[in-house]
Amino acid sequence: MSSLNRELSEDSAFAAGRNSWNRHYHNSVVQPLLTDLYQITMAYAYWKSGKIDDHAVFDLFFRTNPFQGEFTIFAGLEECLKFLDSFHYSETDIEYLKHALPQGIEDEFFEYLSQLTAKDVTLYAIEEGSVAFPRVPLIKVAGPLIIVQLLETTLLTLVNYASLMATNAARYRMVAGKHIHLLEFGLRRAQGPDGGLSASKYSYIGE
């Protein structure tokens, strides 16, 4: 094997390993309690009124482009898929909710939450990195009413920030042109280490 081919093979192996790690890596911050308490109380209302088998479809979209621009770059889909795949309330999650929610909520509701997964949810989306426009759905989530309600806030936060960063990077690329190298130093100013790493990832998608 020539030196060049060996280097290419090593680079390909590294890229494949990195992509495999990225697919399986799950941010521990992104879990079912990364939501508003309102969503839990809505779920309880559905459960209490016997709507656990109702089917619902939620559209995720935005109303205006950021930076007074003409477009948005859609990002965050990968994290949304990982979140759905791992959605499950742990025992400590349930114990926390028992203290956070008002007294008098039936134990059966917490037992119901402990069994919830997103296995019956179907997610449709445009391709991550695509150009998107206001009021056109980026993601469509279909499934049991309670679970899609519980997904709402987390999906919004995963898509909103990611798309903002990707769009900002795309605007820099448009100004700089195709042949200028752009460097990203967002880790210095972002909101903590998770925000910094996320900013780097989505800037790359937009650029």
C-alpha positions in Angstrom: 0.0 0.0 0.0 1.4 3.4 -0.9 1.9 6.1 1.7 -0.9 8.2 0.3 -3.4 5.3 0.2 -2.4 4.3 3.7 -3.0 7.9 5.0 -6.4 8.0 3.2 -7.4 4.7 4.7 -6.4 5.9 8.2 -8.3 9.1 7.7 -11.4 7.2 6.4 -11.2 4.9 9.4 -10.9 7.8 11.8 -13.9 9.6 10.1 -16.0 6.4 10.3 -15.1 5.9 14.0 -15.9 9.5 14.8 -19.3 9.3 13.0 -20.1 6.1 14.8 -19.3 7.6 18.1 -21.3 10.7 17.3 -24.4 8.6 16.4 -24.2 6.8 19.7 -23.1 9.6 22.0 -26.0 11.1 23.9 -25.8 14.4 25.7 -26.7 13.7 29.3 -28.3 17.2 29.7 -30.9 16.2 27.1 -33.3 14.0 28.9 -37.1 14.0 29.7 -36.8 16.5 32.6 -35.3 19.1 30.2 -38.8 20.6 29.8 -41.3 22.9 31.3 -43.3 21.7 34.3 -46.3 22.9 32.3 -45.8 19.9 29.9 -46.0 17.4 32.8 -49.2 19.0 34.1 -50.7 18.8 30.6 -49.8 15.2 30.5 -51.5 14.6 33.8 -54.6 16.4 32.5 -54.7 14.1 29.4 -54.1 11.0 31.6 -56.8 12.1 34.1 -59.4 12.7 31.3 -58.7 9.3 29.7 -56.9 10.6 26.6 -53.9 8.4 26.7 -54.9 6.6 23.5 -55.6 9.8 21.5 -53.4 10.4 18.5 -51.9 13.8 17.8 -49.6 15.5 15.2 -47.4 18.4 16.2 -45.6 20.7 13.7 -42.4 22.4 14.6 -41.9 25.7 12.7 -40.7 29.3 13.2 -42.5 32.5 12.4 -39.6 34.9 11.4 -36.0 34.4 10.2 -33.2 35.3 12.6 -31.0 38.4 12.1 -33.7 40.0 9.9 -32.6 37.7 7.2 -34.3 35.9 4.3 -33.6 32.3 5.3 -32.8 29.9 8.1 -30.6 26.8 8.1 -32.3 23.9 9.8 -30.2 22.1 12.4 -30.6 20.0 15.5 -32.3 17.0 13.9 -29.6 14.5 15.0 -30.0 15.5 18.7 -33.8 15.2 18.3 -33.6 11.7 17.0 -31.2 10.7 19.9 -33.6 12.2 22.4 -36.6 10.2 21.0 -34.5 7.0 21.0 -33.5 7.3 24.6 -36.7 8.9 26.0 -37.5 7.3 29.4 -38.1 8.6 32.9 -35.7 7.2 35.4 -36.5 6.3 39.0 -34.9 9.5 40.2 -36.9 11.5 37.6 -40.1 10.0 39.0 -39.1 10.8 42.6 -38.4 14.4 41.6 -41.7 14.8 39.9 -43.5 13.4 42.9 -42.1 16.3 44.9 -42.4 18.9 42.2 -46.0 18.3 41.3 -48.9 19.2 43.5 -50.0 16.8 46.2 -52.9 14.5 45.5 -51.7 13.2 42.1 -52.3 9.5 41.9 -49.4 7.0 42.1 -50.8 5.4 39.0 -49.9 8.5 37.0 -46.3 8.2 38.0 -46.3 4.5 37.2 -47.6 5.4 33.8 -44.8 7.9 33.3 -42.2 5.4 34.3 -43.3 3.1 31.5 -43.4 5.8 28.8 -41.1 5.6 25.7 -41.2 7.3 22.3 -41.4 4.0 20.4 -44.9 4.8 19.0 -43.8 8.2 17.8 -43.0 8.9 14.2 -40.9 11.9 13.3 -40.8 13.4 9.8 -38.3 16.2 9.0 -36.5 18.0 6.2 -32.8 17.2 5.9 -30.5 18.8 8.5 -28.6 21.6 7.0 -31.4 22.5 4.6 -32.5 26.1 3.9 -35.8 26.7 5.6 -38.4 29.4 5.6 -41.0 30.8 8.1 -44.2 28.8 8.8 -43.0 25.8 6.8 -42.7 22.8 9.2 -39.2 21.6 9.9 -40.3 18.6 11.9 -43.6 16.8 12.1 -44.1 14.5 15.2 -47.0 12.1 15.2 -48.0 9.7 18.0 -49.9 9.4 21.3 -51.0 12.8 22.5 -49.3 12.6 25.9 -45.9 11.6 24.6 -45.8 14.2 21.8 -46.8 16.8 24.3 -43.9 15.8 26.6 -41.5 16.1 23.7 -42.5 19.6 22.6 -40.3 21.8 24.8 -37.1 19.7 24.4 -37.5 19.5 20.6 -37.9 23.2 20.4 -34.8 23.9 22.4 -32.8 21.4 20.4 -33.8 23.0 17.1 -34.0 26.7 17.9 -30.5 27.1 19.2 -28.9 24.8 16.6 -30.7 26.5 13.7 -29.7 30.0 15.0 -26.0 29.0 15.1 -26.1 27.3 11.7 -27.8 30.3 10.1 -25.3 32.7 11.6 -22.4 30.6 10.2 -24.1 30.5 6.8 -24.3 34.3 6.7 -20.6 34.6 7.5 -19.8 32.2 4.7 -21.9 34.2 2.2 -19.9 37.3 3.1 -16.5 35.7 3.2 -17.0 33.7 0.0 -16.0 30.1 -0.9 -12.2 30.4 -0.7 -11.8 32.0 2.7 -11.1 29.8 5.7 -13.4 30.6 8.6 -12.4 29.7 12.2 -14.9 29.2 15.0 -14.0 30.5 18.5 -17.4 30.3 20.1 -16.3 28.2 23.1 -14.8 31.4 24.6 -18.1 33.2 24.8 -20.8 30.6 24.7 -23.1 29.8 27.7 -21.1 27.1 29.3 -19.2 24.0 27.9 -22.4 22.4 26.4 -23.3 25.7 24.7 -19.8 26.1 23.4 -19.6 22.6 21.9 -23.1 22.9 20.4 -22.1 26.2 18.9 -19.1 24.7 17.2 -21.0 21.8 15.8 -23.9 23.9 14.3 -21.5 26.5 13.0 -19.9 23.8 11.0 -23.2 22.6 9.6 -24.1 26.2 8.5 -20.7 26.9 7.1 
